[in-house]
Amino acid sequence: MKTYIITGASGGIGSGIAKRLAKEGCNLVLCGNKNTEGLLETYKACAPYADCMQLCGDLSSEIFVQDIMKAALSRFQHIDGLVHAAGIASLGLLTDLTLSDWKRLMDTNLTSAYLLCKALMPHLISKKEGHILLISSVWGTRGASCEVAYSASKGGLNSFTKALAKELAPSGIAVNALAPGMVDTAMNHMLSEEEVQAVIDEIPACRMTTPDEIGEMVSLLLKAPSYLTGQIIGFNGGWE
């Protein structure tokens, strides 16, 4: 039975991923932060299909990340991979972004990936197999006006993915990033209907993607051979 750590499990993308993997019978360590109600909803949706546990805390805390690994190994004895879907956005001009907001976004979106991977790597290396899948964004390669910090964090995540993949490839561990386009989640509800429609008009598929579709794609990538590594995989309905 595969065991995966899913971060951001209280949000739309993380919840969609967790529900898909639960229905496949995977053991799940569901991680969230402040949205405890959302995390509980995901847990309740997954529990009928799989053995799950839920943990809440700040993923930019090294102590909390180490606690996740200890709890996962104590409960399941092994970990097969990580799907890091936790993330926050910031919409507005860079001149209006405070330094504390910049640091909070980078800690949540990028520092967390460093801490999680660093903590998990020794276990995966000892097994000589495993998957690390980081959820990036189309803005990580394109960049978005009024989302400079978010774009920078996802661009950093893409480079992190490519570099770590080279370190772990000799150990048979795949490291990839999935970069969705616009996803129908609460994160994009900050946009007006007109702004959303303006983006959809640019997407050849003529719609946003859904958390369920992302869950399906993640499932496929976790089953892929480890030779697929170091890739930033677009999932955007043809929107480039």
Backbone as JSON, one array per atom type, in Angstrom:
{
  "sequence": "MKTYIITGASGGIGSGIAKRLAKEGCNLVLCGNKNTEGLLETYKACAPYADCMQLCGDLSSEIFVQDIMKAALSRFQHIDGLVHAAGIASLGLLTDLTLSDWKRLMDTNLTSAYLLCKALMPHLISKKEGHILLISSVWGTRGASCEVAYSASKGGLNSFTKALAKELAPSGIAVNALAPGMVDTAMNHMLSEEEVQAVIDEIPACRMTTPDEIGEMVSLLLKAPSYLTGQIIGFNGGWE",
  "N": [[0.84, -1.19, 0.0], [0.68, 2.13, -0.97], [2.01, 5.1, 0.5], [1.42, 8.48, 0.97], [2.39, 11.85, 1.57], [0.38, 14.64, 1.69], [0.32, 17.96, 1.19], [-1.36, 21.1, 1.81], [-3.89, 20.09, 1.92], [-6.26, 21.04, 2.82], [-7.16, 22.83, 1.02], [-8.49, 23.59, -2.31], [-7.05, 22.33, -4.56], [-5.25, 20.56, -3.25], [-7.1, 19.03, -1.81], [-8.57, 17.84, -3.87], [-6.59, 16.21, -4.98], [-6.02, 14.53, -2.8], [-8.47, 13.17, -2.44], [-8.65, 11.71, -4.81], [-6.38, 9.98, -4.61], [-7.06, 8.65, -2.3], [-9.28, 7.14, -3.08], [-7.99, 5.31, -4.57], [-6.93, 3.76, -2.69], [-4.67, 4.52, -1.25], [-2.53, 5.14, 1.58], [-2.75, 8.08, 3.51], [-1.23, 11.1, 4.56], [-2.51, 13.87, 5.61], [-2.04, 17.26, 5.34], [-2.5, 20.48, 6.66], [-3.01, 24.01, 7.38], [-4.19, 26.74, 8.64], [-6.84, 26.44, 7.93], [-8.72, 24.56, 9.38], [-11.26, 23.44, 9.29], [-11.63, 22.93, 6.58], [-9.65, 21.0, 6.21], [-10.61, 18.96, 7.81], [-12.94, 18.32, 6.41], [-11.83, 17.27, 4.06], [-10.51, 15.07, 5.14], [-12.71, 13.56, 6.1], [-13.9, 12.94, 3.68], [-12.01, 11.28, 2.54], [-11.52, 9.22, 4.35], [-13.37, 6.96, 4.24], [-12.3, 5.42, 2.24], [-9.57, 5.02, 2.57], [-6.69, 4.66, 4.75], [-6.11, 7.3, 6.79], [-4.52, 10.23, 8.14], [-4.5, 13.37, 9.85], [-2.83, 16.5, 10.02], [-2.09, 19.65, 11.41], [-0.39, 22.69, 10.87], [2.42, 24.98, 10.55], [4.14, 24.92, 7.62], [6.53, 26.12, 7.13], [7.95, 25.81, 9.33], [10.58, 24.09, 10.69], [10.5, 22.28, 12.76], [7.81, 21.45, 12.83], [7.63, 20.2, 10.32], [9.43, 18.08, 10.66], [8.01, 16.73, 12.61], [5.85, 15.86, 11.11], [7.03, 13.9, 9.47], [7.89, 12.06, 11.4], [5.44, 11.29, 12.54], [4.15, 10.17, 10.33], [5.8, 7.97, 9.68], [5.64, 6.55, 12.04], [2.97, 5.79, 12.02], [2.55, 4.5, 9.52], [4.89, 3.23, 8.79], [6.31, 3.47, 6.42], [7.06, 5.78, 3.73], [6.08, 6.75, 0.57], [6.08, 8.93, -1.05], [5.75, 12.49, -1.75], [3.33, 14.97, -2.19], [3.26, 18.18, -2.79], [1.15, 20.57, -2.31], [0.49, 22.85, -0.99], [0.01, 26.35, -0.77], [-0.01, 29.95, -1.2], [-1.46, 32.98, -2.54], [-0.85, 36.3, -3.85], [-2.31, 39.24, -4.73], [-1.82, 42.17, -6.44], [-0.09, 45.35, -6.84], [3.48, 45.36, -6.94], [4.7, 47.41, -5.55], [2.96, 47.83, -3.49], [3.23, 45.69, -1.88], [4.17, 44.43, 1.2], [7.24, 43.84, 3.03], [6.97, 41.85, 4.95], [4.76, 40.47, 3.99], [5.82, 39.51, 1.59], [7.82, 37.78, 2.59], [6.23, 35.95, 3.97], [4.78, 34.77, 1.89], [6.87, 33.6, 0.38], [7.92, 31.84, 2.28], [5.73, 30.1, 2.62], [5.29, 29.08, 0.03], [7.77, 28.31, -1.03], [10.02, 27.95, 0.83], [8.88, 25.98, 2.39], [8.86, 23.78, 0.65], [11.59, 23.19, 0.46], [12.11, 22.43, 3.17], [10.39, 20.22, 3.52], [11.25, 18.4, 1.53], [13.94, 18.06, 2.24], [13.64, 16.82, 4.73], [12.35, 14.46, 4.02], [13.97, 13.18, 2.18], [16.19, 11.44, 3.2], [14.81, 9.08, 3.95], [13.58, 8.24, 1.53], [15.85, 7.89, -0.05], [17.08, 5.79, 1.26], [15.37, 3.77, 0.58], [15.67, 3.71, -2.14], [13.8, 4.57, -3.99], [10.87, 6.45, -4.96], [8.58, 9.26, -5.11], [8.54, 12.72, -5.63], [6.42, 15.34, -5.93], [5.76, 18.51, -6.87], [3.5, 21.18, -6.67], [3.27, 23.58, -8.98], [2.85, 26.43, -11.05], [1.38, 27.94, -13.95], [2.21, 30.54, -13.98], [4.75, 30.41, -13.02], [6.52, 30.14, -15.09], [5.65, 31.95, -17.02], [5.09, 34.34, -15.7], [3.17, 36.86, -14.04], [1.48, 39.9, -14.23], [0.9, 41.97, -11.44], [1.08, 39.83, -9.8], [3.64, 39.34, -8.86], [5.24, 38.4, -6.7], [4.11, 35.87, -6.21], [4.53, 34.67, -8.73], [7.34, 34.69, -8.74], [7.87, 32.96, -6.62], [6.89, 30.53, -7.6], [8.42, 30.26, -9.89], [10.89, 29.91, -8.67], [10.34, 27.49, -7.44], [10.18, 25.84, -9.65], [12.86, 25.81, -10.59], [14.06, 24.71, -8.35], [12.91, 22.17, -8.45], [14.04, 21.08, -10.84], [16.78, 21.07, -10.18], [16.9, 19.5, -7.81], [15.99, 17.11, -8.79], [18.16, 16.21, -10.28], [19.97, 15.65, -8.26], [18.72, 13.51, -6.97], [18.16, 11.58, -8.85], [20.12, 9.47, -9.24], [19.43, 7.83, -7.14], [17.07, 6.72, -7.83], [14.79, 8.22, -7.48], [12.07, 10.18, -8.37], [11.58, 13.56, -9.23], [9.36, 16.0, -9.85], [7.4, 18.75, -11.2], [4.09, 19.89, -11.29], [2.38, 22.08, -13.28], [-0.31, 23.81, -13.2], [-2.77, 25.66, -15.15], [-5.29, 28.08, -14.98], [-7.27, 27.33, -12.22], [-10.32, 26.13, -10.92], [-10.8, 27.19, -8.06], [-10.95, 28.4, -4.64], [-8.88, 30.21, -4.42], [-8.82, 31.64, -6.78], [-11.14, 33.01, -6.62], [-10.88, 35.56, -5.79], [-10.76, 37.14, -7.94], [-12.64, 39.14, -10.24], [-15.71, 38.39, -12.05], [-15.43, 39.29, -14.64], [-12.66, 39.45, -14.92], [-11.92, 36.77, -14.62], [-13.23, 35.67, -16.85], [-11.84, 36.95, -18.89], [-9.37, 35.67, -18.78], [-10.14, 33.02, -19.31], [-10.96, 33.33, -21.93], [-8.56, 33.3, -23.24], [-7.72, 30.71, -23.12], [-7.32, 27.79, -24.93], [-8.89, 25.49, -24.41], [-11.14, 26.6, -23.44], [-12.06, 26.88, -20.8], [-11.67, 26.73, -17.19], [-9.52, 24.46, -15.37], [-10.2, 21.69, -13.1], [-10.03, 20.76, -9.58], [-10.44, 17.99, -9.38], [-9.58, 17.03, -11.87], [-6.9, 17.68, -11.72], [-6.18, 16.03, -9.63], [-6.46, 13.55, -10.92], [-4.42, 13.75, -12.82], [-2.16, 13.94, -11.17], [-2.24, 11.41, -10.0], [-1.55, 9.84, -12.2], [1.1, 10.71, -12.65], [2.4, 9.9, -10.33], [2.52, 7.24, -10.76], [4.24, 6.98, -12.81], [7.29, 5.92, -14.48], [10.49, 6.24, -12.85], [12.26, 7.42, -14.51], [11.1, 9.56, -15.66], [11.74, 12.56, -14.74], [12.68, 15.69, -13.22], [11.05, 17.44, -14.59], [8.9, 20.11, -15.6], [5.69, 20.07, -15.76], [3.23, 21.1, -17.8], [-0.23, 21.89, -17.35], [-2.7, 22.97, -18.68], [-4.76, 23.32, -20.52], [-3.89, 23.95, -23.08], [-3.07, 26.54, -22.92], [-0.6, 28.76, -23.33]],
  "CA": [[0.0, 0.0, 0.0], [1.47, 3.36, -1.06], [1.75, 6.13, 1.5], [1.81, 9.8, 0.47], [2.14, 13.07, 2.32], [-0.28, 15.62, 0.85], [0.19, 19.26, 1.84], [-2.43, 21.9, 1.22], [-5.05, 19.2, 1.79], [-7.48, 21.76, 3.19], [-7.54, 23.68, -0.11], [-9.14, 22.94, -3.45], [-6.17, 21.44, -5.31], [-4.79, 19.49, -2.35], [-8.24, 18.17, -1.49], [-8.86, 17.03, -5.06], [-5.54, 15.2, -5.08], [-6.2, 13.57, -1.71], [-9.65, 12.35, -2.71], [-8.31, 10.77, -5.89], [-5.47, 8.95, -4.11], [-7.78, 7.85, -1.31], [-10.12, 6.18, -3.8], [-7.08, 4.27, -5.07], [-6.53, 2.97, -1.53], [-3.38, 4.95, -0.69], [-2.46, 5.74, 2.9], [-2.53, 9.51, 3.31], [-0.94, 12.03, 5.64], [-3.13, 15.11, 5.13], [-1.48, 18.39, 6.08], [-3.07, 21.8, 6.44], [-2.52, 25.0, 8.33], [-5.2, 27.46, 9.42], [-8.19, 26.03, 7.54], [-8.95, 23.26, 10.02], [-12.53, 22.9, 8.82], [-11.4, 22.38, 5.25], [-8.85, 19.79, 6.36], [-11.5, 17.94, 8.35], [-13.81, 17.91, 5.31], [-11.04, 16.38, 3.19], [-10.3, 13.82, 5.89], [-13.96, 12.8, 6.11], [-14.15, 12.44, 2.32], [-11.01, 10.26, 2.22], [-11.49, 8.15, 5.34], [-14.07, 5.72, 3.87], [-11.57, 4.67, 1.21], [-8.15, 4.84, 2.85], [-6.2, 4.97, 6.09], [-5.66, 8.68, 6.73], [-4.3, 11.0, 9.35], [-4.46, 14.8, 9.53], [-1.94, 17.29, 10.86], [-2.16, 21.08, 11.13], [0.76, 23.45, 11.33], [3.13, 25.86, 9.62], [5.13, 24.14, 6.87], [7.83, 26.79, 7.12], [8.58, 25.46, 10.61], [11.33, 22.84, 10.56], [10.03, 21.36, 13.8], [6.54, 20.85, 12.4], [7.9, 19.29, 9.2], [10.01, 16.87, 11.23], [6.92, 16.03, 13.29], [5.07, 15.18, 10.07], [7.75, 12.69, 9.07], [7.86, 11.1, 12.52], [4.08, 10.77, 12.68], [3.86, 9.32, 9.17], [6.54, 6.72, 9.8], [5.09, 5.82, 13.18], [1.65, 5.25, 11.67], [2.54, 3.67, 8.31], [6.2, 2.57, 8.68], [7.03, 3.86, 5.2], [6.51, 6.88, 2.94], [6.43, 6.54, -0.84], [6.23, 10.17, -1.78], [5.22, 13.76, -1.29], [2.67, 15.88, -3.14], [3.29, 19.46, -2.08], [0.16, 21.45, -2.96], [0.25, 24.03, -0.17], [0.47, 27.6, -1.38], [-0.86, 31.13, -1.1], [-1.25, 33.94, -3.61], [-0.92, 37.71, -3.48], [-2.74, 40.0, -5.91], [-1.64, 43.6, -6.27], [1.16, 45.9, -7.33], [4.64, 45.04, -6.11], [4.96, 48.55, -4.68], [2.05, 47.76, -2.35], [3.5, 44.46, -1.13], [5.1, 44.66, 2.31], [8.29, 42.85, 3.16], [6.45, 40.72, 5.72], [3.91, 39.68, 3.08], [6.74, 38.82, 0.68], [8.46, 36.68, 3.31], [5.21, 34.94, 4.28], [4.49, 34.05, 0.66], [8.02, 32.77, 0.04], [7.99, 30.75, 3.27], [4.66, 29.16, 2.37], [5.35, 28.47, -1.3], [9.1, 27.83, -1.44], [10.78, 27.41, 1.96], [8.23, 24.73, 2.8], [9.32, 22.7, -0.24], [12.94, 22.85, 0.92], [12.07, 21.72, 4.44], [9.74, 18.92, 3.33], [12.12, 17.51, 0.75], [15.12, 17.77, 3.05], [13.27, 15.87, 5.77], [11.91, 13.19, 3.44], [15.01, 12.57, 1.32], [16.92, 10.28, 3.74], [13.95, 7.89, 3.92], [13.43, 7.79, 0.15], [17.16, 7.42, -0.52], [17.32, 4.46, 1.85], [14.52, 2.83, -0.17], [16.06, 3.78, -3.55], [12.64, 4.82, -4.84], [9.91, 7.4, -4.41], [8.17, 10.37, -5.96], [8.28, 14.05, -5.08], [5.68, 16.11, -6.93], [5.51, 19.85, -6.35], [2.5, 21.87, -7.48], [3.74, 24.89, -9.39], [1.81, 27.23, -11.7], [1.73, 28.51, -15.25], [2.89, 31.81, -13.75], [6.15, 30.16, -12.7], [7.31, 30.3, -16.31], [5.19, 33.11, -17.78], [5.01, 35.55, -14.9], [1.88, 37.53, -14.12], [1.38, 41.25, -13.7], [0.18, 42.06, -10.17], [1.35, 38.62, -9.02], [5.09, 39.21, -8.98], [5.77, 37.54, -5.64], [3.62, 34.51, -6.48], [5.26, 34.18, -9.91], [8.72, 34.45, -8.34], [7.92, 31.75, -5.78], [6.68, 29.35, -8.44], [9.62, 30.13, -10.71], [11.89, 29.29, -7.8], [9.96, 26.09, -7.25], [10.54, 25.12, -10.88], [14.31, 25.59, -10.58], [14.28, 23.76, -7.25], [12.53, 20.85, -8.97], [15.02, 20.61, -11.81], [18.05, 20.82, -9.52], [16.79, 18.37, -6.9], [15.85, 15.9, -9.61], [19.51, 15.76, -10.65], [20.58, 15.07, -7.07], [18.07, 12.28, -6.53], [18.02, 10.6, -9.93], [20.91, 8.25, -9.02], [18.78, 7.0, -6.12], [15.81, 6.21, -8.35], [13.69, 9.05, -6.97], [11.6, 11.15, -9.35], [11.17, 14.87, -8.72], [8.72, 16.75, -10.92], [6.43, 19.77, -10.81], [2.91, 20.03, -12.14], [2.11, 23.52, -13.38], [-1.65, 24.06, -13.74], [-3.2, 27.0, -15.53], [-6.3, 28.57, -14.04], [-8.0, 26.24, -11.57], [-11.56, 26.6, -10.29], [-10.65, 27.07, -6.61], [-11.19, 29.63, -3.87], [-7.77, 31.15, -4.63], [-9.14, 32.5, -7.91], [-12.39, 33.72, -6.38], [-10.55, 36.96, -5.52], [-10.91, 37.83, -9.21], [-14.01, 39.43, -10.66], [-16.18, 37.55, -13.15], [-14.86, 39.81, -15.89], [-11.24, 39.08, -14.96], [-11.88, 35.33, -14.88], [-13.62, 35.42, -18.23], [-10.76, 37.43, -19.76], [-8.37, 34.61, -18.83], [-10.74, 31.86, -20.0], [-10.98, 33.64, -23.36], [-7.23, 33.01, -23.79], [-7.43, 29.28, -22.98], [-7.92, 27.03, -26.04], [-9.91, 24.55, -23.92], [-12.32, 27.44, -23.16], [-12.54, 26.73, -19.43], [-10.69, 26.43, -16.16], [-9.47, 23.05, -14.97], [-10.81, 21.44, -11.79], [-9.2, 19.97, -8.66], [-10.57, 16.56, -9.7], [-8.71, 16.74, -13.01], [-5.52, 17.72, -11.24], [-5.99, 14.78, -8.9], [-6.27, 12.48, -11.9], [-3.09, 13.91, -13.4], [-1.19, 13.59, -10.12], [-2.25, 9.95, -9.9], [-0.76, 9.3, -13.33], [2.51, 11.03, -12.47], [2.94, 9.09, -9.24], [2.69, 5.89, -11.29], [5.18, 7.03, -13.93], [8.65, 5.44, -14.19], [11.35, 7.26, -12.25], [13.03, 8.08, -15.58], [10.44, 10.86, -15.85], [12.16, 13.37, -13.6], [13.2, 17.01, -13.55], [10.16, 18.06, -15.57], [7.82, 21.04, -15.24], [4.66, 19.54, -16.64], [2.11, 22.02, -17.94], [-1.58, 21.31, -17.33], [-3.3, 24.3, -18.82], [-5.74, 23.4, -21.59], [-3.29, 24.53, -24.27], [-2.78, 27.97, -22.67], [0.85, 28.96, -23.17]],
  "C": [[0.88, 1.25, 0.0], [1.04, 4.36, 0.0], [2.29, 7.46, 0.99], [1.49, 10.89, 1.48], [1.53, 14.08, 1.34], [-0.37, 16.93, 1.64], [-0.88, 20.08, 1.12], [-3.72, 21.12, 1.09], [-6.35, 19.86, 2.2], [-7.99, 22.64, 2.06], [-8.06, 22.88, -1.28], [-8.26, 21.94, -4.17], [-5.73, 20.27, -4.44], [-5.9, 18.51, -2.01], [-8.59, 17.28, -2.67], [-7.85, 15.91, -5.25], [-5.75, 14.11, -4.03], [-7.37, 12.63, -1.98], [-9.38, 11.32, -3.8], [-7.43, 9.63, -5.36], [-6.14, 8.07, -3.07], [-8.61, 6.78, -2.0], [-9.29, 5.06, -4.44], [-6.52, 3.43, -3.92], [-5.21, 3.35, -0.91], [-3.54, 5.41, 0.76], [-2.1, 7.21, 2.73], [-2.23, 10.23, 4.61], [-1.37, 13.4, 5.13], [-2.67, 16.28, 5.98], [-2.16, 19.69, 5.67], [-2.5, 22.77, 7.43], [-3.67, 25.62, 9.09], [-6.63, 27.0, 9.11], [-8.49, 24.63, 8.09], [-10.25, 22.62, 9.56], [-12.37, 22.26, 7.44], [-10.62, 21.08, 5.31], [-9.72, 18.65, 6.87], [-12.45, 17.42, 7.26], [-13.09, 16.95, 4.37], [-10.83, 15.03, 3.86], [-11.56, 12.96, 5.86], [-14.27, 12.22, 4.73], [-13.21, 11.28, 1.97], [-11.11, 9.03, 3.11], [-12.25, 6.88, 4.96], [-13.28, 4.83, 2.9], [-10.15, 4.29, 1.61], [-7.84, 5.13, 4.31], [-5.57, 6.35, 6.05], [-5.36, 9.22, 8.13], [-4.19, 12.46, 8.94], [-3.6, 15.54, 10.53], [-2.04, 18.75, 10.43], [-0.93, 21.79, 11.68], [1.39, 24.24, 10.2], [4.25, 25.09, 8.93], [6.46, 24.86, 6.7], [8.55, 26.62, 8.46], [9.27, 24.1, 10.48], [10.88, 21.82, 11.59], [8.75, 20.67, 13.38], [6.77, 19.85, 11.26], [8.52, 17.99, 9.71], [8.95, 16.05, 11.96], [6.04, 15.28, 12.28], [5.73, 13.86, 9.69], [7.7, 11.63, 10.17], [6.48, 10.47, 12.65], [3.73, 9.82, 11.55], [4.54, 7.97, 9.29], [6.04, 5.88, 10.98], [3.78, 5.13, 12.82], [1.75, 4.22, 10.55], [3.83, 2.92, 8.04], [6.97, 2.92, 7.41], [6.31, 5.02, 4.53], [6.99, 6.68, 1.51], [6.57, 7.84, -1.61], [5.54, 11.35, -1.13], [4.53, 14.45, -2.45], [2.49, 17.2, -2.4], [2.39, 20.46, -2.81], [-0.13, 22.71, -2.15], [0.78, 25.28, -0.87], [-0.52, 28.72, -1.14], [-0.52, 32.08, -2.24], [-1.3, 35.36, -3.05], [-1.22, 38.5, -4.73], [-2.6, 41.49, -5.63], [-0.29, 44.05, -6.81], [2.3, 45.57, -6.38], [4.94, 46.18, -5.14], [4.07, 48.56, -3.44], [2.3, 46.53, -1.47], [4.52, 44.73, -0.04], [6.15, 43.55, 2.35], [7.8, 41.63, 3.94], [5.54, 39.85, 4.87], [4.76, 38.89, 2.09], [7.35, 37.59, 1.37], [7.46, 35.57, 3.62], [4.88, 34.11, 3.04], [5.64, 33.12, 0.28], [8.17, 31.59, 1.01], [6.95, 29.67, 2.95], [4.86, 28.4, 1.07], [6.68, 27.81, -1.62], [9.91, 27.24, -0.29], [10.2, 26.09, 2.43], [8.68, 23.55, 1.94], [10.71, 22.23, 0.16], [12.9, 22.0, 2.18], [11.47, 20.33, 4.28], [10.65, 17.94, 2.61], [13.36, 17.11, 1.54], [14.82, 16.71, 4.11], [12.93, 14.49, 5.22], [13.02, 12.45, 2.7], [15.73, 11.38, 1.95], [16.11, 8.99, 3.68], [13.83, 7.36, 2.5], [14.75, 7.25, -0.4], [17.46, 6.03, 0.03], [16.51, 3.39, 1.12], [14.92, 2.7, -1.64], [14.85, 3.91, -4.47], [11.74, 5.85, -4.16], [9.62, 8.51, -5.4], [7.99, 11.63, -5.13], [7.62, 14.86, -6.19], [5.28, 17.44, -6.29], [4.51, 20.55, -7.27], [2.96, 23.29, -7.73], [2.58, 25.65, -10.03], [2.31, 27.68, -13.06], [2.49, 29.83, -15.08], [4.35, 31.62, -13.37], [7.06, 30.29, -13.89], [6.92, 31.57, -17.07], [5.31, 34.4, -17.01], [3.67, 36.23, -15.1], [1.96, 38.92, -13.51], [0.49, 41.23, -12.46], [0.24, 40.76, -9.37], [2.84, 38.31, -9.07], [5.65, 38.24, -7.94], [5.36, 36.09, -5.88], [4.37, 33.9, -7.66], [6.7, 33.84, -9.55], [8.83, 33.17, -7.51], [7.76, 30.49, -6.61], [7.82, 29.16, -9.43], [10.75, 29.5, -9.93], [11.61, 27.83, -7.58], [10.33, 25.25, -8.47], [12.04, 24.82, -10.92], [14.71, 24.61, -9.49], [14.0, 22.33, -7.73], [13.6, 20.28, -9.89], [16.35, 20.25, -11.14], [17.99, 19.6, -8.6], [16.64, 17.06, -7.66], [17.21, 15.35, -9.99], [20.22, 15.13, -9.45], [20.03, 13.69, -6.75], [17.91, 11.22, -7.61], [18.88, 9.35, -9.73], [20.31, 7.31, -7.98], [17.41, 6.48, -6.57], [14.59, 6.98, -7.91], [13.33, 10.11, -8.01], [11.17, 12.44, -8.66], [10.63, 15.67, -9.89], [7.81, 17.82, -10.34], [5.28, 19.75, -11.81], [2.5, 21.49, -12.11], [0.74, 23.75, -14.02], [-1.8, 25.49, -14.26], [-4.21, 27.49, -14.51], [-7.15, 27.42, -13.53], [-9.22, 26.83, -10.86], [-11.49, 26.32, -8.79], [-10.9, 28.41, -5.95], [-10.1, 30.66, -4.11], [-8.09, 32.12, -5.76], [-10.46, 33.23, -7.75], [-12.15, 35.18, -6.01], [-10.71, 37.81, -6.8], [-12.38, 38.08, -9.52], [-14.41, 38.48, -11.78], [-15.58, 37.99, -14.47], [-13.39, 39.41, -16.03], [-11.08, 37.59, -15.24], [-12.2, 35.04, -16.34], [-12.54, 35.86, -19.21], [-9.66, 36.38, -19.89], [-8.91, 33.41, -19.61], [-10.76, 32.08, -21.51], [-9.64, 33.34, -24.03], [-6.91, 31.52, -23.8], [-8.09, 28.5, -24.12], [-9.01, 26.05, -25.61], [-11.18, 25.27, -23.47], [-12.89, 27.27, -21.75], [-11.36, 26.6, -18.48], [-10.6, 24.91, -15.99], [-10.08, 22.91, -13.58], [-9.83, 20.68, -10.89], [-9.28, 18.48, -8.94], [-9.66, 16.16, -10.86], [-7.25, 16.76, -12.59], [-5.21, 16.46, -10.43], [-5.74, 13.6, -9.82], [-4.87, 12.53, -12.51], [-2.0, 13.54, -12.41], [-1.1, 12.08, -9.97], [-1.41, 9.32, -11.0], [0.74, 9.53, -13.11], [3.15, 10.21, -11.36], [3.14, 7.63, -9.66], [3.74, 5.83, -12.4], [6.54, 6.46, -13.52], [9.52, 6.58, -13.67], [12.22, 7.96, -13.29], [12.38, 9.41, -15.97], [10.76, 11.7, -14.62], [12.73, 14.69, -14.08], [12.32, 17.79, -14.51], [9.17, 19.01, -14.91], [6.7, 20.75, -16.22], [3.46, 20.48, -16.65], [0.78, 21.27, -17.96], [-2.53, 22.51, -17.44], [-4.29, 24.44, -19.98], [-5.21, 24.03, -22.86], [-2.93, 26.0, -24.14], [-1.29, 28.14, -22.42], [1.18, 30.45, -23.3]]
}
